[in-house]
Amino acid sequence: TTEIYTLSLHDALPIFGIELEGTDDNPYTTEQYRMLAKVADLIMTAWPDITANRITGHCDIAPGRKSDPGPAFDWRYFRSALEIVRGSGRNV
């Protein structure tokens, strides 16, 4: 299950939170990375100021309080999947 929520503060860029089903120490599935890359691409297309380097984990926003996506999340694999989606006409 993936939940998406958004919060917009005044005229600033929207802040998106995408929740992936899982735990900090169990690997995420290929399908989760695929879908996350597709959702991230849609967001980045709609808001061009949101770039790949602005995508962070909850653990980076609230360290010590939040741990997700955790050490099991493969950031390199996700960024690679995102590059494929963005470079291939969004067909991954």
Buried (B, 14 or more C-beta within 10 A) or exposed (E): EEEEEEEEEEEEEEEBEBEBEBEEEEEBEEEBBBBBBBBBBEBBEEEEEBEEEEBEBBBEEEEEEEBBBBEEBBEEBBBEBBBBBBEEEEEB
